[in-house]
Every structure is written in structure tokens, then in C-alpha cells.
Amino acid sequence: MGCKVTVLRARLHGEFLAAQRQDPVTRKVFKTGDRVTLCAACLLPFLEDSWCGMGGTHCEQSATVGLEAFESAAPADGGGADSSDGVGVTDGRPDAEASDSVLRLRPVPCKLREVPVRLRG
């Protein structure tokens, strides 16, 4: 289906994992090693299997983004097994300005549209 998937790593996705988020389909808490994708419209995270099981669509669209759009900067030492997988690239600022505790948003790779809201009353 061509969805963007991020494999959760303890070093790179510590804040995401610490939030104890759950897959909305299975209600399983995300853990290290899980393959996660986010709905490009609402940014709700799903396990890859759940996303595929839903037909690869959510919010009436099929686009996804990887979790790397919300990852903190790479560790200052630049080493470790997790740094070689190409995920967790810094936003171009020098390491002195980068902080592992601050998340940086990257632009969403698609245009988002307004969602009509109907109130019952």
C-alpha cells in the first residue's frame, strides 16, 4: 500500500513510547520494535498491520506520514545502532542548539483540508 512506516526505537522515540499511546484498532500500547504509521490528515498513530487491515485509509484519505516528522534531534554523540537506520535526522541546526528533550515538527507532506463539523442539537 506504500504507507510510510517508522520502526520504533527506544533512543529515537523515547517520548512517544513514554506517552503509552495505544493503537486505536487493537488497543495495544506501542512498544520498541513496533512498525507505526500516522494518518496524514489527523496524525493518529496506527500499527502497520492495523492500517493495512483498515484498507489503508483513515479520515477519508490514504496518505500517511512517518513518525520521523515528530522525532527529537539525533543524539549528540552520533553513534549507536539506532543512528544508522536513517531515521531521526536533525533539522540542520548545530548540535549545541539541538536538544533531545525538544520535539521539532517537520512540514506535513500533503495539503490538509478542513473537515466539516455538524453539531446535533
PyMOL commands that set and color helices and strands:
alter all, ss='L'
color gray80, all
select helices_A, chain A and resi 14-18+48-53+67-70+81-85
alter helices_A, ss='H'
color red, helices_A
select strands_A, chain A and resi 6-7+35-39+45-47+64-65
alter strands_A, ss='S'
color yellow, strands_A
deselect
rebuild
show_as cartoon
